[in-house]
Amino acid sequence: MKNLHTDPRENTPVKHTVTPSDLQQIQQRRIEAHADRQTMSDLNLLRAFKLGEALRESWE
């Protein structure tokens, strides 16, 4: 609902821009999230390898 005030700036859309510090924080979170995903992937691969070795040994 629009105001009936005569001030034209009161009804204008507000533009929210990303500040450089906000952009840096977003990028840092993305970098950390990627590192966490890579670590989890590496750990899962290691677990799978060890499980494969354990199964191979149990068959022998």
C-alpha positions in Angstrom: 0.0 0.0 0.0 1.4 3.3 -1.0 1.6 6.3 1.3 -0.2 9.4 0.3 2.6 11.6 1.6 4.0 14.1 -0.8 7.6 13.2 -0.1 8.7 11.2 -3.2 11.7 9.6 -1.5 9.5 7.9 1.1 7.9 5.6 -1.4 11.0 4.8 -3.5 12.4 1.2 -3.4 15.4 0.7 -1.1 18.4 -0.8 -2.8 20.6 -2.9 -0.5 24.1 -3.2 -1.8 26.8 -5.6 -0.7 29.6 -3.8 1.0 33.2 -5.0 0.3 33.5 -6.4 3.9 30.2 -8.4 3.4 31.6 -9.7 0.0 34.8 -10.7 1.7 32.9 -12.6 4.4 30.7 -14.4 1.9 33.8 -15.4 -0.1 35.5 -16.6 3.1 32.5 -18.7 4.1 32.5 -20.3 0.6 36.2 -21.1 0.8 35.8 -22.6 4.3 32.7 -24.6 3.2 34.6 -25.9 0.2 37.5 -27.0 2.4 35.1 -28.7 4.8 33.5 -30.6 1.9 36.9 -31.6 0.5 38.0 -32.9 4.0 34.8 -34.9 4.4 35.3 -36.4 0.9 38.9 -37.3 1.7 37.8 -38.9 5.0 35.1 -40.9 3.3 37.5 -42.1 0.6 39.9 -43.2 3.3 37.2 -45.0 5.3 36.1 -46.8 2.1 39.6 -47.9 1.4 40.1 -49.2 4.9 36.8 -51.0 4.8 37.8 -52.6 1.5 41.1 -53.8 3.0 39.2 -55.2 6.1 36.8 -57.1 3.9 39.6 -58.4 1.7 41.4 -59.6 4.8 38.3 -61.2 6.2 37.8 -63.3 3.0 41.4 -64.6 3.3 
